[in-house]
Amino acid sequence: MRIRLDRTLCDGFGICAKHAPEYFSLDDWGYAVLVGDGAIPPHDRDAVMRALMDCPVHAIIETPRADTDVDAADSPVATTGRAGQTTEVPR
């Protein structure tokens, strides 16, 4: 599991730091800060998922794992033509 924190969404409720203090701390103004690189080992997944699910502003986002990431520049974009056919167009 990998997460990221969108600090522009954080309103400083501090629920994340309560549920998963190893991964979230609060700055001097009470806003969340992600501790580490966002990689969550299996044994800490439940606590981090609880923080993610309980965040009232959804500032914690689960992202794809590094080994399953697809480079956006190389991935095709699906578009639908007039007849409803799907065509892949490179980005």
WOWO-V649858 format. One record per residue. RES is the residue in three letters. PHI is phi as a letter, one per 20 degrees, with the letter a starting at -180 (NA if undefined). OMEGA is omega in whole degrees, 0 to 359 (999 if undefined). Layout:
res: (RES,RES)
phi: (PHI,PHI)
omega: (OMEGA,OMEGA)
//
This chain:
res: (MET,ARG,ILE,ARG,LEU,ASP,ARG,THR,LEU,CYS,ASP,GLY,PHE,GLY,ILE,CYS,ALA,LYS,HIS,ALA,PRO,GLU,TYR,PHE,SER,LEU,ASP,ASP,TRP,GLY,TYR,ALA,VAL,LEU,VAL,GLY,ASP,GLY,ALA,ILE,PRO,PRO,HIS,ASP,ARG,ASP,ALA,VAL,MET,ARG,ALA,LEU,MET,ASP,CYS,PRO,VAL,HIS,ALA,ILE,ILE,GLU,THR,PRO,ARG,ALA,ASP,THR,ASP,VAL,ASP,ALA,ALA,ASP,SER,PRO,VAL,ALA,THR,THR,GLY,ARG,ALA,GLY,GLN,THR,THR,GLU,VAL,PRO,ARG)
phi: (NA,c,c,c,d,e,f,f,e,f,d,m,f,n,f,f,f,f,f,c,f,f,d,c,c,d,f,f,d,n,e,f,c,f,e,n,e,n,f,d,f,g,f,d,g,f,f,f,f,f,f,f,f,e,f,f,d,l,e,d,c,e,d,f,f,g,f,d,f,d,f,f,f,e,e,f,d,e,c,d,e,f,e,n,e,e,c,e,c,f,f)
omega: (177,180,169,181,176,184,178,178,186,176,174,177,177,181,181,180,177,183,185,184,178,185,180,171,179,180,184,181,177,179,184,174,178,178,181,186,179,177,184,178,183,184,178,186,183,181,180,177,177,176,179,183,183,180,185,181,177,180,179,185,174,181,178,177,183,182,177,179,176,178,184,181,182,184,179,177,179,176,181,179,183,184,180,178,178,181,177,180,179,179,999)
//
